Amino acid sequence: MLKEFQEFISRGNVMDLAVGVIIGAAFGKIVDSLVNDIIMPIVGAIFGGLDFNNYFFGLSSAVNATSLADAKKQGAVFAYGSFITVALNFVILAFIIFLMVKAVNNLRRRLEKEKPATPAAPPADVALLTEIRDLLARK
């Protein structure tokens, strides 16, 4: 069983997937920072200067805090600002991945066009004559 596991791990697809997951996690942090530190402050300034993460409303009468962190300590809250931030994060990440896949597909198409065409198979009579010649050459 250990040998099978080693064969499974050493396959190229598994290693490619592992590298993709690690790079994806790091890239996700970059996009998260882009959204939280650059885009959302601009959006917040446009919509009244508030931090988008602090857009919420309490689900009980005990919640009367003005920040999300304090409100969560007081009770259940509906944090729609955090959801909007995460949704925007997802849209940006999905769009960037779309652009990357599109670029790779364009590169593949370009490389396929540049490949030399495989020579056409010879006509049947030429193939037959070639076989006869090769047969006679062996005798």
N, C-alpha and C positions, 0 to 999 in steps of 0.2 A: 504494500500500500504506500509506503514511503517513496518507493521508486516511481510509482504512478503520479504521486504528488509532485515530485521533482520534475517529471516530464511535463506535467501540466503547468507548473510555474515557469519553466524555462521556454515555453512556447512564446513566440514573438507577440502574439495577440494579447496575452496576459500582461506582458511587460509594457506594451504600448498603452494598454488600458490603465495600468498603474501610473505611468508617467502622465497620462491625460488627466487622471483624477487629481494628482498632486499639483499639476500646473493649473488645472481648473480651480482648485481651492485657492491658490495664490492669486489667480486672476479675479476670482470672486471678491477677495479682500480689496483689490485695487478698485473694482467697480463699486463696491460698498463705500469706500472712502470717497470716490468721485461723487456718488449720489449724496452721501451724508455731509461731506465737507465743502462741496462746491455747488452742486445743483440745487439741493434743498434749501440752503440759505438764500439763494437768489429767488427761488419760488416763494419762500417765506417772506422775503422783503416785498415782493410784488403783491402778495396777499395780506399785507398788514404788518409785516415785520415780526411775526411770531415764529417760533420754532415749530416746524410741522410735526415733529415727534410729540409735542405736547397738545395736539388736538385730540380731545377725548371728551366723553361725558360719562358721569358716574351712573352705575346701574342700581345704586341704592342711595337713600337720602343721607347716609353717613359720609358720603364722599363730597368734600367741599374744598379740596386742595386745588392749587393752580398749576402745579407741575404733575406730570404723569407719574414720576417716581413716588411722590408723596401721596398721590391719589390711590396708587396700587396698594400702599400700606393701609389705607383707610377702608378699602373694600374693592368690589368688582367694578371694573371700568371697561368701557368700549373704546379702545384706543385706535380710532380710525386713521389718525395721522401716521402712526407707526406702520399701519397696513399700507397706506398710500406710498410711504417711503420704500417699503419692501417691494411693492408692486412695480414702482418706477425702477428700482434696482434690477428686478427681473427683466423688464422690458429692455433696458439698456444692455444687459448681459445677453439676452436673446438676440438683439439686433447685431451686436458685435460678433456673436458666433455665426449668425447668418452671413455677415459680410466675409468672415473667414472661410466658411464653407463655399461661398460663391467664388472667392478668389482661388481656392484650391481646385474647384471644378473648372474654372476658366483655364487655369494652368494645365490641367490634365487634357482638356480639349485641344489646347495649343500644341502640347507635346504629341498628342495622337496625330495631329495634322502634319507634324514635321517628320514623323516616322517614315522611313522609306517603304514604299509599297512592296508587298511580297510578290515575287515574280509569279505570273500565272502558270498554271500547270500546262505542260506541253500537250499538244493534241494527241489523241489516242494512237494514231499511226506512228507518230514520232516516239512515243513511249514504248510501243511494241518493238520498233526497230532498235531502240536503245537496249531493251532487254535482250534481244537476239544478239546484238553486238557484244554485250557483256557476257552472255552465255558462251559465245564462241571464243571470246578472249580467255575464258577460264580453262578451256580444253587444251 
